[in-house]
Each structure stands twice: as C-alpha cells, then as structure tokens.
Amino acid sequence: MTAPAHVVVLAAGRGSRLGALGGATPKWLLSVGGRTLADRQLDGIALAGDRVASTSVVVGHAADAIEAELSGRADDVRVIANPEFAELNNWWSLLRALRELPEDGPVAILNADLLVAPEQVSAFLEQAVAGEADGMLAVDLEKVLTDESMKVSVGPRGTLDAIGKVDIHDPVGEYVGMLFIRGGALRAVREVLEGFVGREDSFNEWYEGAVRVTAAAGTAWQVWAMPAGGWVEIDDDDDLEAAETLVGA
C-alpha cells in the first residue's frame, strides 16, 4: 500500500461574515442539522481507516473552544497553534502544519468551513492515497460559478491550469476545499509558501496561490470530480441556510 496521508484541517480563521455567531464560534464547530462540521469531517477521516496516518487541526480564533471539543472525543487529533491567524491568511496555517510533517508527505488538506458528507471525505482520501498523482484537488464541475467561487481551469491534458477567484479563463468548476499533495508536488508547494514569508504583498494570499504557482511551473495537479450539490462552503448566513437545506433534504 502507498503511504497513508497526514490530514490537516485549517481551522484558524474567524468567520467575520457570520456576525456574532462567527465571533463566538469557530467555523469548524458550526452546527448544521444537529452535527458540527468537525463531526462530519472527522467521521470521514475515520472512515478512510488505514489510508490516514495522522490528523492535525490548525487553530487560532477561539482555539480554546476547538481544544475543548476535541478533549471530549475519541479521535486522536493533534492541535497546531497559529497565533498570527488575524494578520496572515490561510497559507501561513498550512505552512505551520507542513513544517511539522514529513517532507514528502503525503498530506491531505481540508478547509474547516466545508460542509461535506463523511463518505465524500473518505472517498477523496482513499482515491488520492491509492492513486498515482502527487497532487489532487476536489472540484465541483457542475456548480454555477460566482465572483466568490475559487475557480479552476484545466489544460489540454486535463490537469490543473489555473486556480483563483479572478482572471481564470474558461473555468470548468469550483475548488471544493479538499486537496492532496505528496512527493515533488508537496516540496514545490512548501517552497512557494516559504517564499511568502516576510513579504507584505503575500500577507493576504491564499494557499491556493501556491497551487497556482506550482501548476504554472509544471506540477501536474489532477482534478477529482466532486459530486455536484453535495457540499457547501460556509462563509456567511446565506451559506449557513443553504447548508441546513442540504442536510435536511
């Protein structure tokens, strides 16, 4: 069997567009349909079984709440602190985690604001670990795109050409918030992230920016087709309402 993945959940940010709820509750602990996003994601990680080597969560805003939640669970989850979460965007959370994980990985990344069925998390992890690609990202190929969508375009070979919210020509879908890297792709991403350190123009960069740079430099990122309509990225109250509708369907 190929090496199992070290799963990293990026949960340091504050849900500023969720108002008072976002101020009091980390996005990862938002309850939808009676279950938190953390419950659903951790259940999916557990379903992947021996495809997972370890699980870590990067915390910042309301870190105490996440640590208290984890203390009551049987899951073995490592907590990685990001004290700079308010000054630097999520690229810094990922880099802090990568610095504590094996250089070649494999590493799987989950965005904490992703509402997704445990079975989809498990399917992504299992197929990424068992596959041959050094880089893979989950993309909804059917969703109607908006200005806020993290858009993805692909090249002639079907691998990632570009990713971002703006200036993406002929996008084929939206990045969902699940990503897998190992080997050369992982080393390339980490090199780009390390290059962001200390640069004011990179403070607000997304980790997807490192994916974009490595794709442009020739790293082959495979697109994993996420079933349409089976996920919600929760950024604001409308997203939270859509998430409730999804799990209640």
Secondary structure, 3 states (H helix, E strand, C coil): CCCCEEEEEEECCCCHHHHHHHHHCCHHHCEECCEEHHHHHHHHHHHCHHHEEEEEEEECCCHHHHHHHHHCCCCCEEEEECCCCCCCCHHHHHHHHHCCCCCCCCEEEEECCEEECHHHHHHHHHHHHHCCCCEEEEEECCCCCCCCCCEEEECCCCEEEEEECCCCCCCCEEEEEEEEECHHHHHHHHHHHHHHCCCHHHCCCCHHHHHHHHHHCCCCEEEEECCCCCEEECCCHHHHHHHHHHHHC
